[in-house]
């Protein structure tokens, strides 16, 4: 009987030990990012005529949960709102397009438009779902204490547009026509649409699509206070082709491993 009790006790202790070794916990965290918005919101027309947008200020706010399946490696799933903006500096834009002519007229007719003092600002808000892989290196002198940890992460973010808008200011828009048949420029003919409009202001919504963003980040995770179980992460984030900046994250529960 004693032998049986000893075997059962040993089995329970072994199960408890295995359960303790398999106790993988994680952490909830809230984060904020602030930096430069590199997301190109411009339309095909602006890209072909003007080029890229001027970099603007951007940022994000969100929450995530990290699950560590080893003391160093883990994955996270989160939700964040990301804010982007950019502008096109004052410039002049020339466009030209061929217009349909009667079948019996072989020569071409072109419609030309000159935008003087063109300026545009754009803003967008995306709901992003980050799925990241994390790796942490303990930099503390005491390996049992995670007082200072170097943390890196890589993954993807799925972006869903919530809103996007633009505002344009144009000092003048001049429309003219040119006929190869008569070799003549048609201008100052308001009844035919060849005229100059001054101080034009217009705005509207941007047509944005869902996107997959490659994301990277690196920084330090450290204790704000001794015996604090809520580490603070400070570092850099890079959402490729979207944003780059500084990230601060506050954890509500530190990962724990029982040996």
SULKA-V78609 format. One line per field, one symbol per residue. phi: phi as a letter, one per 30 degrees, with the letter a starting at -180 (. if undefined). psi: psi as a letter, one per 20 degrees, with the letter a starting at -180 (. if undefined). Layout:
phi: ???
psi: ???
This chain:
phi: .ddddddddddddddddddddcdccbadbcbbbbacdcddcdddddddcbjddddbdbaabababccccbdccabbbbbbcccbaabcdeacbcbbbdcdbeedcddcbcccbcccidbbbbbabbcccdbbccbbcdcddcddccdbbdbbablbbcccdcaabbbbbbdabccbbbcddchbccbhbedcicaccchcbabacdcccdbccdbbaalccbddbdidcbdccbacbbceibabacbbbcccaddbbcd
psi: ghgghgggghgghggggggghjnorbqqqpqqqpbpojooiqrhghghhhbqqpqapraqpaqrpppoirhhqrqqpapqpppqqrqorprpppqpqpqprqhiohqqpqpppooplppqqqqqpqoqnpoqpqppppjqhoiiplhppppqqqbqpopophqprqpqppgqopprqpphgilqporlmhhjjnrppqmppqraqqoqrqqpppqqqqappqphqqjpjnqpppaqqoopjgqpapppppqipqqppo.
